[in-house]
Amino acid sequence: MSHIYCPECGFQNPEAANYCAKCGALIVRESGGETTESFALEDPQEALDALEDLGIKGAALVVRSGGGRSGETFAPEADRTTIGRSPECGIFLDDVTVSRKHAVLAKDGERWSIEDQGSLNGTFVNRERVDSAVLSDGDEIQIGKYRFTFLQR
């Protein structure tokens, strides 16, 4: 059986321990665990050019962080696109912090908006919780642990 030593008192604890059995100190481990990628849109024109290279015209949601899906791009194909944990949604986000039918991305003419569908954890635009909001190019949207950037060509 392997052991890990407490950084505070030096007590020998089982490898699976999170806290020292003697003094109660948190046992910190170096981990090669999960990492999250994120990127910043330093030059919005570069991001728009990248969307064009992908063949995306119009609006798109780019995942900035969450669920190991950084860089993934969603281009809504209908005037109303449902976002949620249900596989029936146009944008499927497989995470318990996302409601089955969490929000709707809606197009009205040239204007896009997002509408929360009564989700438990809420929908955030530019870090403010909203029931609905009109979206502008570069807005940050957060649904559960996912953060998106809204881009419009």
N, C-alpha and C positions, 0 to 999 in steps of 0.2 A: 504494500500500500504506500503510495507516495504522499508526501506532506508538503505543506507550505507554512512558512514562518511568519508570525505576526510582526509588522513593521514597528509596532509600539513596544511590546514587551518581549518579543522573541519566542513566544510559546509556539510549540509545534502543533499545527492544526491539520485535519484531513484536507486533502487536495480540493474537495468540493465545498469547503467552508467559505462563507462570505464574510463572516465576522469571527473574531477571535473568541474561543471558548473561555479564555481566562480573563481578558480585560474588556472584551466587547468592541474593540477597535475594528474598523472596516479593513478588510484585507483586499488590497489593490493588486490586480494582476496585469501584466502586460498581455494584451490580447491581440490576436490577429483576426479579430472578429469582423463584424459587418461594418462597412464604411459607406458613407453617403457622399455622392458627388453633387456639386452644384456649380453653376456658372453664372457669371454676371453679363448682362447685355451692355458691354461698354460702348459699342457702336451699333445702334438700332438698325442702321442701313445694312451692316454686315449680316445681321440676323434675317432681315427681309430678303437679302440676296440669297442666303442659304435656303430659305423657304422656296424661293423661285427655282433654285437648283433641284429641289425635291419635287417640283411640279405642283406646288401648292399656291393657289391664287385665292385671295379673299382672306378670311379670318383663320387663325390657328391658335391652339393652346400648346405651349411647349412646356414639358415637365422640367422644372428646375431642380426639384428634390422630392424624395419620397418613394418608398417601395422599390428602390433600386432601378427606377425607370428614368433616370435623368437623361434629358436630351430627346426623349420620345415626343413625337409631335402628333397632335390630333387636329384634323381639319374637318369641322362640322359640314356635313353634306346636305343637311335639311335646314329649314327655317327654325325648327325646334329640335334640339339635341339633348336627350336626357343624360345626366351624369350620375353614376351611382354604383353600388355594389352588386346590383342585379346583373347577371349576364345579358339580360335583354336590353340594357342601356346602350346608347350609342357610344358613350365613353365609359368603359367598364373599369372601375377601380377596386381591386380585390383587397379590401382592408376593413377591419371591424370598426374603425373610426368613421367610416363612410356609410351613410344610410343607403338602403336598397335603391331608393329613388331620391337622391340627395338634392339635386339642383337641375335647372333647365337653362341651357344656353339658347337664347332666342334672337332671331333677326327680324327687324322691322325696317324695311327699306334698306338703307345703308348702315343703320345703327344696330349694334349688338348690345344685349343686356344679359344678365344672369339673374335667375330667380331661385331663391331657396324654396324647397318643397316641404318645409316643416321638419327639417333634419334636426336630430338631437344635438350634434356638435356644431352646427351652423356653417354658413358660407361667409368667407371673408374676402373683401376686395381692398387692396392696399392696407391690409392689417386691421380693417374695421369690419365688424360683423354687420351683414346686410340682409334684408329680406329680398330686396332686388336692387340692382344698380346698373346704370348704363356704363358700358365698358369703353375705354379709350386705349389706343395703341400703347403698349408697355405696361398696362395695369397688372398687378400681381393678384392672383386668385389663390385662395387656400381652401381646400376641401379635405377634411381629415388631415392626414399627415402629408398630403400631396400639395406642392406649391407649383403653380403654373405662371407663365407669362403669357398674356393675351397679346397677339400680334395681328395687325390688320394691314393688308396690302391694298 
